[in-house]
């Protein structure tokens, strides 16, 4: 049961330490992905696409809103990804996957 606690703690850490704009970007990417997912069998590929969209949104936020250098930001983001622990990546995937599955289920129930 220790690994479940580790995953839960990683999820809580992501949600509790992220700033509001980052949480909004996560919600936007996950909600849009949930609305375009037609069936639950497509949740995993949609989650991967939503994670990539989130990465792109955070990159654009840094470049456009914070006036960061695009090349340096791209290299820093790539380096941060290569050293990211698998547990953190799993936690992001679980967060996005759960939101996408819930939104997709609600959408399919309401809209048929």
N, C-alpha and C positions, 0 to 999 in steps of 0.2 A: 504493500500500500504506500510505501515511501515515494515511489515514482509518481503516483497520482498526486500526492501532496506537492511534489516538486513542480509538476505541470501546473497545478492550481496556483501555486505561489508565483510562478512565472507569468501567468495570465493576470493575476492581481497586480503584480508589479508593473506590467505594461499599462493597464487601465489606470492605476493610481498615480503613476509618475508622468504620464503623457500630458502635454499641454492641451488646452481646449481646441486649438486649431487642428492639431494632429488627430484628436479624437473625432472631430467633425469630418476630416478627410477620410478617416477609417470608416466612419458611418456612411458617408456618401458612396465610397467605393463598394462597400458591402451591400448597402440598400439597392443600388443600381444593379449590382450583380444578382441580387435576390429577385428583383423584378423581372430580369431577362431569363432566369432559369425556369425552364418549363417543367422539368421533372427532377425528382430527387437523385436520380442516377447520375445527373450532371453536376452535382455539388462539388466534387473534388476538382474537376477541370475548371469549373467556374471560380472556385476558391483560388486556384493558382493565377488565373487571369486577374481576379480582383486584387490579389497581393501585388501583382505587377503594376496594376493601375494605381494602387496606393503608393508604390515606390515612385512612379512617374509624377503623381500629384505632389508628393513631398519634395521631389527634385525641383519641380516647377515653382513650388512655394519658395524654396531657397533662392532660386535664380531670379524670379520675377518680383517677389515681395521683399526679400531681404537683400537683393542686389548682389548676390554672391557670384563669384566667377564660375561659369558653367563647367569648364574643364577641371578645375580644382575640386569643385563639388562632386562631379562625376567620379573622379579618382578617389576622393575621400569616401563616398558612398560605396564604391566597389570594394575598397579595402575594408570598410566596416562590415560589408556582407560576407567577405571571405573569412573574417575572424568571428562572425556571429555564432554563438553556441547553437547546436541543433535544438536544444530545449526551447530557446527563445523563438526560433523559426517555427517549431511545432506549436508553441503557444499562439503566435500570430495566426497560424493556419487554423487552429481550433476556434479562435475568436471569429475569424471571417467565415469559416464553415458553418458554425452554429447560427450566426446572423443570417447568412444566405439561406440555410435550410428553413429557418423559421419564417423569413419573409417570403420565400418561394411557396411554402405550405399555406400561409395566409393568403397570398395572392391567388393560388390555385383554388382555394376553398371559396373565396369571395367571387372571383371572376369566372370560375368554372373551368 
